[in-house]
Amino acid sequence: MKPYHIALKNLQRRPARMFFLTVALAVGLAAVVALVTLANSMTADIELTMDQFGANILITPKSNDLALNYGGISLGRISFDQRELDPSVLQRVRNIKNRENVAIVAPKVLGAVKVGDRDLLLVGVDFEAELRLKRWWNLNGSEPAAADDAILGSAAAKVLGIKPGQRLDASGHSFRVAAVLQETGSQDDSLLFVPLAAAQAVTGKQGKITLVEVAALCGGCPITDMAGQIAKALPDAKVSAIKQVIEGRLQAIDQLKRFSFGMGAVIAVISMALVFITMMGSINERKAEIGIFRAIGYRTGHVMGIILLEAGIVGLLSGLTGYLLGLAAAAIALPLMAQSGNPQLLVEWKVAFAAVLAVMLVSLLAAWWPALKAGKMDPADALRSL
């Protein structure tokens, strides 16, 4: 009979003990796998949400201005000079070191216009970039296609009584309202969006840009680095990274990862103790059997191989079971903890491989001393227990 046959037969002879050992190891591993999978899935979900949220880097002209406030009451700002950006900044942004992380560059021109007897803020945009940037926009009407097409915010449309397809006059320039923006709860509801070139003509800012919004892909979230690279490329501009909320969420997830690794270390120690005690008990019960093996010529290595093989099989079963249980637990908990409404569970094979390997190593390390003790057992002492 070969050593692996003996190991399998022994596991079959003590099914209850090995079952509870396997379950104990699997449950401990499942907790760690669930936490790690949750942390990775929530990180990916936040990155996706951040990409869908829109701009996370804002580029504006530098200006010499002062804040007007007294007693905690803000009265706005007074500017000593009003500057604009040159269109060349768009290409310089696209040429930074982390250019592969630049998803969208959306220039804008701002200016006040008169629509009838009402003052309205006009925003000139590149509609192709703007509609990609603001994926949460819902339009009543069609996307702008012509040079005089516009999108009107819901609040502005209500005040002006304008519906999709109608025309309006903005400071002497006629625009067709291709769509009315559904309510967003932001300042977009009060704005008139027109093509960039048309806004430059209306406001007298030909060849000028008021600000640029940049949407950065969040793989690794190098937003701070990208903001620094853009600031270096645009010394006359002010570059701001809109990242406070994202940083807070990522820090919370990082703490969850650290907790999962700490919990994993504690569970590993407990698991080693559990395997050690179980294997020591098994060896004490099998003294006569081990003595017979030694008496008929089994060497230390053969006996150790049988014990370690048993521990390895238990570790393999525990690892596979624990990973699947942890994955199931993460799938149940993720919708309750994720940022978006439809989070995707991130299944990584390297996590599965690491989980199974870790449990097998813990089992083998814990069984090493009991196996060594069994392998060095004196056949005469063992046979006296018969």
N, C-alpha and C positions, 0 to 999 in steps of 0.2 A: 504494500500500500504506500502510495506516494505522500509526501508531507501535506500537499494541498488537500488530498482526500481526508486526511486526519483532521485538518483544520475545519473543513466543511462539516464533517461528521460531528465534531465537538460542538459547533454552533447549533446544529440541529438537535443535539441532545439537551441543550440548555436554552430552549427558545424564549422562555419568559425573561430570563436575565438579560440575554442579548437584545431582546425587543425593547425592554425598558432603557437599556444603555443607549441603543440607537435613537429612541425617541428623545431622551434627555439631550443628547448631542445635537439632534436635528432641531429641536425647539430653540436651543441656545443660538445655533447658527442662523435660524430663520429670523430671529430678532435683529441680528447684525445685518443680514442681507436686506431685510425690509428697510432698515434705516439708511443703509448706503444707497439702495435703489431709489428710495424716496428723495434723498438729497440730490442724486444725479438727475432724476427726472424733474425735480422742481427747478434745478439750475437751468436745464434745457428749456423748461416751460417759461421761466423768467426771461431767458434770452430771446425766445420766440415772441413773447409779449412785448419786450423792449423793441424788437424789430418792427412789430406791428404798431407800436405806440407812435412812431414817427421820429421826429428830429430829436437827437440827443446831444448835438453840438450846435451852438448858435454863434454866427460870425456877424459882428456889427462894427461900424466905424468907431474909431477912437474920437472922443470929443472932450473939450475942456468945459465941463459943466459942474454945477454945484447943486446939491439937494437943498430944497427949501422946506425946513420943518422947524417947529417950535413947540415945546411942551408935548412931544409925542405925536403932534398933528402934522401930517405931511401935506405940503402945498405944491408938490410937484418939483420940477427941476428947471433951472435956467441955464441955457446953453450960450456960451460965448461964440461958438462957431458950429455950423451945421455941415457935416461932411457926408460924403457918399462913398461907396466902394466902386472900384473899377471892375468891369466884367472879366478882366484877366485873372481875378482872384479865383474864379471857378476852375480854370485849368490848373492853377497852382495847388488847389485843394486836391484835385484828382491825381497830382503827381507826388504826394507825400509818401514817406517810406511805407506806411501801412495802407497804401491805396487799395489793396485787395479787400480791406474792411470797410471801404466807403461804398455804401449801397446807393444812396441818393444824394444829389446836390441840388437844392431847390432855392434859386434866387428870388428875391422879392423887391418890389418898389412900392413904397407907401406914399399916399398923399390924400389930402382932403378935397372933396368935390361937392358941388351943389347938385342935388336932385330935386327939382322943384324948389320948395322953400326949406328943404331939409339939408343939413350937413351930413355927409356920409364919408367914411374912410374907405378909400379905394386901395385895393391891393393888386398889384400886377404880379402874375405868377407864370411859370412854365407849367401849363395844365398837365402835361404828361408826367412831369416829376411830382407835381402837387398831389395828383390823384393817387399815385403810388405811395407818397409819403403819408397821406391821411386816409388810411384804409377804412377808417371807421365812418367816413362820410357816406351818407345815403342821399341820393339825388332824386328829386321829383322833376323828371324831365330827362333830357339827353346830355351826354358829355359834350362840352364845347368843342367845336370843330372849325368854325370860321374865325377870322381875325377880329370880328366884332362880337363874338359870343361871350357871355358872362355867366357867372354863378352868383346868385344873390342869397345872402343869409336869411334864415327863416324869420327872425325878428324884423330885419329891414324890409323884407317882402310884405310882412303884415302891416307895418306902419305905412309903407308906400302904396299898398294895394296892388302889388305887381304879381302876376302869375306867369308860369313858364310859357315861353313863346312870345310874350309881349316885349315891347321895346321901352327903354328909358333913356333920358337925356342926362348925362353927367358932365356938368360944366361945358356944355356945348358939343359934347361928343355922344353919338347915339350908339347904344349897345342893345343887342337882343339877349334877353334873359333865357339862356338855353335850359337852365335848371334852377330850381330853388332848393337850397340845402335844408334837409330835415334838421330839426332842432338837435344841437349837440351839447348845449349847456355851457359853451365856451364863447369867446369873443367872436368866433367865426360867424355866429348867428347875426351879427350886426354889420357885417362887412360886404363889400361888393368886390368880387374877384373877376379880373379881366386879364387878357393876355399881356405878357410882360411888355412887349413893344407898344401896345396901345396905352398902357399905364404910363410909360415913359413919355409918350406924346402928350397925354392929358396933363401930366404934372410938370412938364418941361424938364424932365430929367433924362433926356436922350443920352444913351451910353453910360448910364449910372445905375447902381444897385443900392438899395437901402440896407438890406441885410441878406444873409444866406443861412438857410437851415440845412444841416447835414445829418443824414441818418446813417449811423455806423452799425455794421453788423456786429453782434455781440459775442462772437466766438472768442472766448477768453476775456471779453470785455476790456479791450485796450483803449478805452475812451480817454483816460487821462493822458496816455502816451500820444494818442492821435491829436488831442487838443493842443498838446505841446508842440507837435510837429507842424500843425496848421499855424499856430502862433509864430513859430520860427519862420515859416514861409510867408506869413502876412504880418510884418512888423508894425504896419500902420492900422491894424484891425484889432478889435477886442474879441477874444475867443473864449466862450464859456461852455463848459461841459455840464449838461443837465443830467445828473447822475445820482443825486442824493438818495432818492427813493430806491433806486435799483441797488445802490451800494448797501443800503440798510438791509434789504432782503437777502442779498448775497452773503452779507456778514452773518445773518441768522442761519442761512443754510450751511455756511462754513462751520458754525458752532455745532450744528446738527451732525455734520461729518465728523468733527472731533469727538463728539459724544459717542457716535457709533463706533469709532475706533477704540475709544476708551472702554466702552462696554464690551467690545470684542476681546480686548486684552483680559478683562475680568472673567468673561465666559471661557476663554482659553485656559486660564488657570484652574477654574472650577472643573472644566471638562477633563483636564489632565489628571486632576485628583480623582475624579470619578472613574476614569479608565484605569488608573493605577490601582485603586482599591478593588475594582471588579476583577482585574487580571490577577492580583495577588490572591484574592479569594478563590478564583478558579484554579490557580496553581496548587494552593493548599489542599483543595478537594481532589486534585488529580496527582497527588504524590505517587501513588502506586502505579498509575499509568505511565508517568514520566520515568519512574524507576525501571519499569519493564523496557521502555524504549532505550534507556541508557544501557541496560543489561544485554540487550540483543545487538548493541553496536551503534546506536544512534549517537552521533557526536554532539558537542555543545552547539555547534552551528545549526544542526538539523532541528534540535529541540527549540532553539531560539527562533528559527524560521517558522515553525508551526505556530508559536505564540504570536509572533509579529504579523503573520499572515492573517490570523484571526482578528487582530486589532485593525489591520489594514482594511479587511472586508467590512468590519463594523464602521470604520471611518468613511469608506466609500459610500455605503448605504446611507449613513447619517448625512454626508455632504450633499448627495443628490436630493434626499428628502427635505433637508433643511433649506436648500436653495429654492426648491419649488414652493415650499410653504412660505418662505420669505417673499417670493415674487407675488404670490397670491395675496399676502397681507398688504404689500405695497400697492397692488392694484386696487384694493378696497379703500385704502387710506388716501391715495393720491387725489381723487376728486374733491376730498374734503379740505385738502391743504394747499392745492395748486392755485396759481394766480388766474389762469385763464379758465374759461368754461368747459373746455374740451382738452384736458391735458393728455399727453401721450406717455405711456409707461416706457421708460428707457431700459430695454433689455440688452445688457452687455455680456457677451460670452466670456470676456476676461474676468468679470465678476464671478460668473459661475465657476470658471476654472480655478480662480483663486480661492473661492469658498470651499470647493471639494478638496483641493490640495491642502488647504489649511487644516481642515478637520482630519484628514488622513495623517498629516504630519504630527498634529497634536496627539492622535491616537497612538502612533508609532513611538513617539518620544515617551509618552506616559507608560507604554508597555515595555520599553527597553529594559528597565531594571528588573521587572518581574520575569521577562524572558531570559535575561542573563542569569538570574537566580535559578530558574528552572533548568537552564542548560548546564549549570555547574553542580547540579544536585548529585550527591553521592548515591549510586544505585543501591548500595547496601542499606543506607539510611531510609531511602524511599521504600524499599521492599519490606522493611520492618513494619510499615503501617498496614500491611495486608493482614 
